[in-house]
């Protein structure tokens, strides 16, 4: 069952053969670890996921969160599973042990969390969201706020949320109306309403800490006048003991397409005039502070997409190996021929290979970004560390939107592989499709990510960050071109990268012209093709590592594993990237029909 979440051989390959995770042990920060310890942590995460978390997946779908007598009740199965994750200390694994973390590298943490989060993303929101809240307080909070909140949030003793969205404002955060008034004791009285709040209330933790965006009385209008406040569900006294309820109420939860175990709440603050909060940072700096948390959330959402895709692919693979139906193509006219597993049918193999190519590519990209976090942390105030930080900024909207969308598409293909059985709830892929769809919507829709990419990220440092990424991809291409087997694949990827460079110049220039609206109408297709190219890069990188392993006379099942990596790279580069070139032609054409058509014609 562990292989229904992620393939261990695949995880080990990415960690130790693509990214050479053992080199992390050479740094003082991780000197107390060893490869054996890394492997042990990941192994324990696999065991925990199988024993405690995966059994909650179907149960929480069928017996989801409930709103009863003004209180939110999480699925009963979540109580034991959440406690097990906390006891295993898997809530904030990269943080300093002084704050309740394990001090692990990001690269090892993401491998571990693939099992913990991948087994049931709805459960993980009750466990891990407090980390983002705690991180903001650690970075921007006073010593008093750090002492009151950080450790309890990092250890998931208390939960955390994000109270951003409002009924009228939606994604236009600058239009929010929640207000804050400063009190004589330095706290602020908060009044307002929020919607679509994941885990806004539940019965799994003794306290919930809400970061709340609000406007201080007299502050400028729009996004410039937004501040952020730390608002506990139950007031926290200076000695960390809990005081009275803080006038933060859930007024209802949404009935959703999926993610039934995750409570999506409507929240009321200060309806009785007694809601207080602590200012985080300075007044009118709320959005800048919030984005530290939002970017972590966006990367996690992309991870949700890739993790769901992994599960869906492995379920589909298992089904295709066992489902006996139809004769092999070469035996169609033989009346005596026996039926075969559907994995022997060409179209099923095409679907499975397409799924595998995207799952392996997305996972590699997510792990790459995690490795950038380690580089940034190990080499602060150096060109290498600064470049890593800027690459994280550039890749965040791509990981979020691309992996969310492709993750959904992989889950849809898994249903197709199952045929009619995939459409019924007896088989898990039906739930995975419903659960993962939200990833394209929350923490900023795919369109918002694409606008961020085009408006802000593409032109960072005068475009040098984007061209720097292309240069890094070019180094992988050059390395692969020296291998006779991989050279044709490297040449194909190089052609696609050159086309991407031209596409970026065209759409980037248009975005700075009077026809900027036309450019933004093509922003998501542009993000999509960058995602395609990044996965092509990952596959060529993977193929080079596999070819190196085969050059060492690898035999048996290991040889088949490495050959499979090369075949998958060949499939992706030779069947997906040609379509990507067509999509680039579409972006470069900058058709404005969607803008010029009169809205009455829709």
NORCOR-V236578 format. One record per residue. N is the residue number from 1. RES is the residue in three letters. SS is DSSP state (2 for helix, 1 for strand, 0 for the rest). D_LAST is the distance of its C-alpha to the last C-alpha in Angstrom with 1 decimal. Layout:
BEGIN
n	res	ss	d_last
N	RES	SS	D_LAST
N	RES	SS	D_LAST
END
This chain:
BEGIN
n	res	ss	d_last
1	UNK	0	48.1
2	UNK	2	48.1
3	UNK	2	46.5
4	UNK	2	43.5
5	UNK	0	42.6
6	UNK	0	43.6
7	UNK	0	46.1
8	UNK	2	49.3
9	UNK	2	50.1
10	UNK	2	46.7
11	UNK	2	47.1
12	UNK	2	50.6
13	UNK	2	49.6
14	UNK	2	47.0
15	UNK	2	49.4
16	UNK	2	52.6
17	UNK	2	51.8
18	UNK	2	48.6
19	UNK	0	49.2
20	UNK	0	52.9
21	UNK	2	52.9
22	UNK	2	56.7
23	UNK	2	56.8
24	UNK	2	55.6
25	UNK	2	59.0
26	UNK	2	60.7
27	UNK	0	59.4
28	UNK	2	61.4
29	UNK	2	58.4
30	UNK	2	58.4
31	UNK	0	62.1
32	UNK	0	62.7
33	UNK	0	60.3
34	UNK	0	60.9
35	UNK	2	58.9
36	UNK	2	60.5
37	UNK	2	59.2
38	UNK	2	55.7
39	UNK	2	55.7
40	UNK	2	57.2
41	UNK	2	54.5
42	UNK	2	51.8
43	UNK	2	53.8
44	UNK	2	54.2
45	UNK	2	50.5
46	UNK	2	50.0
47	UNK	2	52.6
48	UNK	2	51.1
49	UNK	2	47.6
50	UNK	2	48.9
51	UNK	2	51.4
52	UNK	2	49.6
53	UNK	2	45.9
54	UNK	0	44.5
55	UNK	0	45.9
56	UNK	2	43.7
57	UNK	2	40.4
58	UNK	2	40.0
59	UNK	2	42.0
60	UNK	2	39.8
61	UNK	2	36.7
62	UNK	2	38.5
63	UNK	0	40.3
64	UNK	0	38.0
65	UNK	0	38.4
66	UNK	1	39.2
67	UNK	1	39.3
68	UNK	1	42.5
69	UNK	0	44.3
70	UNK	0	42.5
71	UNK	1	43.2
72	UNK	1	41.3
73	UNK	1	43.1
74	UNK	0	42.3
75	UNK	0	42.8
76	UNK	2	46.5
77	UNK	2	46.7
78	UNK	2	45.4
79	UNK	2	48.6
80	UNK	2	50.9
81	UNK	2	48.6
82	UNK	2	47.8
83	UNK	2	51.5
84	UNK	2	52.3
85	UNK	2	49.9
86	UNK	2	51.5
87	UNK	2	55.0
88	UNK	0	54.2
89	UNK	0	53.2
90	UNK	0	49.9
91	UNK	0	47.9
92	UNK	0	48.3
93	UNK	0	50.2
94	UNK	0	49.9
95	UNK	0	51.3
96	UNK	0	54.9
97	UNK	2	57.2
98	UNK	2	58.4
99	UNK	2	55.1
100	UNK	0	55.0
101	UNK	0	53.4
102	UNK	0	54.8
103	UNK	0	54.5
104	UNK	0	52.9
105	UNK	0	51.0
106	UNK	2	47.2
107	UNK	2	47.3
108	UNK	2	49.5
109	UNK	2	47.6
110	UNK	2	44.3
111	UNK	2	46.1
112	UNK	2	47.6
113	UNK	2	44.4
114	UNK	2	42.5
115	UNK	2	44.6
116	UNK	2	44.7
117	UNK	2	41.0
118	UNK	2	39.8
119	UNK	0	41.7
120	UNK	0	39.6
121	UNK	2	37.2
122	UNK	2	36.9
123	UNK	2	40.6
124	UNK	2	40.7
125	UNK	2	38.7
126	UNK	2	41.6
127	UNK	2	44.0
128	UNK	2	42.6
129	UNK	2	40.4
130	UNK	2	43.6
131	UNK	2	44.3
132	UNK	2	41.5
133	UNK	2	42.7
134	UNK	2	46.3
135	UNK	2	45.5
136	UNK	2	44.0
137	UNK	2	47.2
138	UNK	2	49.5
139	UNK	2	48.0
140	UNK	2	47.4
141	UNK	0	49.5
142	UNK	0	53.1
143	UNK	2	56.0
144	UNK	2	55.9
145	UNK	2	52.3
146	UNK	2	53.0
147	UNK	2	56.0
148	UNK	2	54.3
149	UNK	2	51.2
150	UNK	2	50.9
151	UNK	2	53.2
152	UNK	2	52.0
153	UNK	2	48.4
154	UNK	2	49.3
155	UNK	0	51.2
156	UNK	0	48.6
157	UNK	0	51.3
158	UNK	0	48.6
159	UNK	1	44.8
160	UNK	1	42.3
161	UNK	0	38.7
162	UNK	0	36.1
163	UNK	1	35.1
164	UNK	0	32.2
165	UNK	0	29.0
166	UNK	0	28.7
167	UNK	0	26.4
168	UNK	0	24.8
169	UNK	0	25.2
170	UNK	0	23.8
171	UNK	0	23.9
172	UNK	0	24.7
173	UNK	2	28.4
174	UNK	2	29.5
175	UNK	2	28.2
176	UNK	0	30.6
177	UNK	0	33.0
178	UNK	0	35.7
179	UNK	1	38.9
180	UNK	1	42.3
181	UNK	1	45.6
182	UNK	1	48.7
183	UNK	0	51.8
184	UNK	0	55.4
185	UNK	0	55.9
186	UNK	0	53.2
187	UNK	0	50.6
188	UNK	1	47.4
189	UNK	1	46.2
190	UNK	1	42.6
191	UNK	1	40.2
192	UNK	1	36.6
193	UNK	1	34.1
194	UNK	1	32.4
195	UNK	1	30.0
196	UNK	1	29.3
197	UNK	1	32.9
198	UNK	1	34.1
199	UNK	0	37.7
200	UNK	0	37.8
201	UNK	0	40.6
202	UNK	0	42.6
203	UNK	0	46.2
204	UNK	0	46.9
205	UNK	0	48.4
206	UNK	0	50.7
207	UNK	0	48.5
208	UNK	1	45.0
209	UNK	1	44.6
210	UNK	1	41.3
211	UNK	1	40.3
212	UNK	1	38.4
213	UNK	1	36.4
214	UNK	1	37.3
215	UNK	1	38.0
216	UNK	1	41.7
217	UNK	0	42.5
218	UNK	0	42.4
219	UNK	0	40.5
220	UNK	0	37.9
221	UNK	0	34.3
222	UNK	2	31.6
223	UNK	2	32.4
224	UNK	2	35.8
225	UNK	2	37.3
226	UNK	0	36.7
227	UNK	1	39.7
228	UNK	1	40.3
229	UNK	1	42.8
230	UNK	1	44.5
231	UNK	1	44.5
232	UNK	1	46.5
233	UNK	0	45.9
234	UNK	1	49.7
235	UNK	1	51.5
236	UNK	1	53.6
237	UNK	0	57.0
238	UNK	0	58.8
239	UNK	0	60.8
240	UNK	0	57.6
241	UNK	0	58.4
242	UNK	1	55.6
243	UNK	1	55.8
244	UNK	1	53.8
245	UNK	1	50.2
246	UNK	0	48.1
247	UNK	0	45.7
248	UNK	1	42.8
249	UNK	1	41.2
250	UNK	1	38.6
251	UNK	1	36.8
252	UNK	1	35.0
253	UNK	1	33.5
254	UNK	0	30.1
255	UNK	0	29.7
256	UNK	0	27.9
257	UNK	0	26.6
258	UNK	0	29.6
259	UNK	0	32.3
260	UNK	0	33.9
261	UNK	0	37.2
262	UNK	0	35.7
263	UNK	0	35.5
264	UNK	1	32.4
265	UNK	1	33.7
266	UNK	1	33.0
267	UNK	1	35.9
268	UNK	1	37.7
269	UNK	1	40.1
270	UNK	0	42.9
271	UNK	0	42.2
272	UNK	0	46.0
273	UNK	0	46.5
274	UNK	0	48.3
275	UNK	0	45.9
276	UNK	1	47.4
277	UNK	1	46.5
278	UNK	1	47.9
279	UNK	1	46.4
280	UNK	0	45.6
281	UNK	0	46.4
282	UNK	0	46.1
283	UNK	0	44.0
284	UNK	0	40.6
285	UNK	0	40.7
286	UNK	2	38.6
287	UNK	2	35.6
288	UNK	2	38.0
289	UNK	2	40.1
290	UNK	2	37.2
291	UNK	2	35.8
292	UNK	2	39.1
293	UNK	2	38.2
294	UNK	2	34.5
295	UNK	2	35.1
296	UNK	2	37.5
297	UNK	2	35.0
298	UNK	2	32.3
299	UNK	2	34.8
300	UNK	2	35.7
301	UNK	2	32.2
302	UNK	2	32.1
303	UNK	2	35.4
304	UNK	2	34.0
305	UNK	2	31.5
306	UNK	2	34.3
307	UNK	2	36.7
308	UNK	2	34.5
309	UNK	2	33.9
310	UNK	2	37.7
311	UNK	2	38.4
312	UNK	2	35.8
313	UNK	2	37.2
314	UNK	2	40.7
315	UNK	2	40.0
316	UNK	2	38.4
317	UNK	2	41.3
318	UNK	2	43.8
319	UNK	2	42.1
320	UNK	2	42.0
321	UNK	2	45.7
322	UNK	2	46.7
323	UNK	0	44.4
324	UNK	1	46.4
325	UNK	0	44.3
326	UNK	0	44.6
327	UNK	0	47.0
328	UNK	0	47.0
329	UNK	2	45.5
330	UNK	2	49.0
331	UNK	2	50.3
332	UNK	0	47.7
333	UNK	0	50.3
334	UNK	0	53.1
335	UNK	0	53.7
336	UNK	0	56.0
337	UNK	0	53.6
338	UNK	0	52.6
339	UNK	0	49.1
340	UNK	0	48.2
341	UNK	1	46.2
342	UNK	2	42.6
343	UNK	2	42.9
344	UNK	2	44.7
345	UNK	0	41.7
346	UNK	2	40.0
347	UNK	2	36.4
348	UNK	2	37.4
349	UNK	2	39.3
350	UNK	2	36.3
351	UNK	2	34.2
352	UNK	2	37.1
353	UNK	2	37.8
354	UNK	2	34.2
355	UNK	2	34.4
356	UNK	2	37.8
357	UNK	2	36.8
358	UNK	2	34.0
359	UNK	2	36.2
360	UNK	2	39.2
361	UNK	2	37.3
362	UNK	2	35.5
363	UNK	2	38.8
364	UNK	2	40.6
365	UNK	2	38.1
366	UNK	2	38.3
367	UNK	2	42.1
368	UNK	2	42.1
369	UNK	2	40.5
370	UNK	2	43.1
371	UNK	2	45.8
372	UNK	2	44.5
373	UNK	2	45.2
374	UNK	2	48.7
375	UNK	2	49.2
376	UNK	2	48.0
377	UNK	2	50.4
378	UNK	2	53.3
379	UNK	0	53.2
380	UNK	0	52.3
381	UNK	0	52.8
382	UNK	0	52.9
383	UNK	2	50.6
384	UNK	2	50.0
385	UNK	2	49.0
386	UNK	2	46.9
387	UNK	2	45.0
388	UNK	2	44.4
389	UNK	2	42.9
390	UNK	2	40.6
391	UNK	2	39.5
392	UNK	2	38.7
393	UNK	2	36.5
394	UNK	2	34.7
395	UNK	2	34.3
396	UNK	2	33.4
397	UNK	2	29.6
398	UNK	2	29.8
399	UNK	2	31.9
400	UNK	2	29.8
401	UNK	2	26.3
402	UNK	2	27.5
403	UNK	2	30.0
404	UNK	2	27.7
405	UNK	2	25.0
406	UNK	2	27.6
407	UNK	2	29.7
408	UNK	2	27.0
409	UNK	2	26.5
410	UNK	2	30.3
411	UNK	2	30.4
412	UNK	2	27.9
413	UNK	2	30.1
414	UNK	2	33.1
415	UNK	2	31.7
416	UNK	2	31.2
417	UNK	2	34.9
418	UNK	2	36.0
419	UNK	2	34.2
420	UNK	2	34.2
421	UNK	2	36.5
422	UNK	2	34.0
423	UNK	2	31.7
424	UNK	0	34.4
425	UNK	0	35.8
426	UNK	0	39.2
427	UNK	0	38.2
428	UNK	0	37.3
429	UNK	2	34.3
430	UNK	2	32.1
431	UNK	2	32.9
432	UNK	2	32.5
433	UNK	2	28.8
434	UNK	2	28.1
435	UNK	2	30.3
436	UNK	2	29.2
437	UNK	2	25.4
438	UNK	2	26.1
439	UNK	2	27.4
440	UNK	2	24.0
441	UNK	0	23.3
442	UNK	0	26.5
443	UNK	0	28.5
444	UNK	0	25.5
445	UNK	0	22.4
446	UNK	2	22.2
447	UNK	2	19.9
448	UNK	2	22.5
449	UNK	2	25.2
450	UNK	2	23.6
451	UNK	2	23.4
452	UNK	2	27.0
453	UNK	2	28.0
454	UNK	2	26.6
455	UNK	2	27.6
456	UNK	2	30.9
457	UNK	2	32.3
458	UNK	0	31.9
459	UNK	0	33.9
460	UNK	2	36.6
461	UNK	2	40.0
462	UNK	2	38.5
463	UNK	2	36.9
464	UNK	2	40.3
465	UNK	2	39.2
466	UNK	2	36.5
467	UNK	2	38.9
468	UNK	2	41.6
469	UNK	2	39.5
470	UNK	2	39.2
471	UNK	2	43.0
472	UNK	2	43.7
473	UNK	2	41.6
474	UNK	2	43.6
475	UNK	2	46.8
476	UNK	2	45.8
477	UNK	2	44.9
478	UNK	2	48.3
479	UNK	2	50.2
480	UNK	2	48.5
481	UNK	2	49.2
482	UNK	0	52.9
483	UNK	0	52.6
484	UNK	0	52.8
485	UNK	0	50.7
486	UNK	0	47.9
487	UNK	2	47.9
488	UNK	2	45.3
489	UNK	2	42.9
490	UNK	2	43.7
491	UNK	2	43.0
492	UNK	2	39.6
493	UNK	2	38.7
494	UNK	2	40.1
495	UNK	2	37.9
496	UNK	2	34.8
497	UNK	2	36.0
498	UNK	2	36.6
499	UNK	2	33.0
500	UNK	2	31.9
501	UNK	2	34.0
502	UNK	2	32.5
503	UNK	2	28.9
504	UNK	2	29.9
505	UNK	2	31.4
506	UNK	2	28.3
507	UNK	2	25.8
508	UNK	2	28.5
509	UNK	2	29.3
510	UNK	2	25.7
511	UNK	2	25.4
512	UNK	0	28.4
513	UNK	0	27.1
514	UNK	0	25.0
515	UNK	0	22.1
516	UNK	2	22.4
517	UNK	2	18.7
518	UNK	2	18.1
519	UNK	2	20.9
520	UNK	2	19.6
521	UNK	2	16.3
522	UNK	0	18.8
523	UNK	2	21.1
524	UNK	2	20.7
525	UNK	2	21.1
526	UNK	2	24.1
527	UNK	2	25.5
528	UNK	2	25.1
529	UNK	2	27.2
530	UNK	2	29.8
531	UNK	2	30.1
532	UNK	2	30.6
533	UNK	2	33.3
534	UNK	2	35.0
535	UNK	2	35.3
536	UNK	2	36.7
537	UNK	2	39.2
538	UNK	2	40.1
539	UNK	2	40.7
540	UNK	2	42.9
541	UNK	2	44.8
542	UNK	2	45.3
543	UNK	2	46.4
544	UNK	2	48.9
545	UNK	2	50.4
546	UNK	2	50.6
547	UNK	2	52.2
548	UNK	2	54.8
549	UNK	2	55.6
550	UNK	2	56.1
551	UNK	0	58.4
552	UNK	0	60.7
553	UNK	0	61.4
554	UNK	0	59.3
555	UNK	0	59.9
556	UNK	2	58.9
557	UNK	2	55.8
558	UNK	2	55.3
559	UNK	2	55.1
560	UNK	2	52.5
561	UNK	2	50.5
562	UNK	2	50.6
563	UNK	2	49.9
564	UNK	2	46.8
565	UNK	2	45.5
566	UNK	2	46.0
567	UNK	2	44.3
568	UNK	2	41.3
569	UNK	2	41.1
570	UNK	2	41.3
571	UNK	2	38.5
572	UNK	2	36.2
573	UNK	2	37.1
574	UNK	2	37.2
575	UNK	2	34.1
576	UNK	2	31.7
577	UNK	2	32.4
578	UNK	2	31.7
579	UNK	2	28.2
580	UNK	2	28.1
581	UNK	2	29.2
582	UNK	2	26.2
583	UNK	2	24.0
584	UNK	2	26.0
585	UNK	2	25.4
586	UNK	2	21.6
587	UNK	2	22.1
588	UNK	2	24.6
589	UNK	2	22.3
590	UNK	0	20.1
591	UNK	0	17.0
592	UNK	0	14.9
593	UNK	2	11.8
594	UNK	2	9.8
595	UNK	2	11.4
596	UNK	2	11.4
597	UNK	0	7.9
598	UNK	0	7.4
599	UNK	2	5.6
600	UNK	2	5.6
601	UNK	2	3.8
602	UNK	0	0.0
END
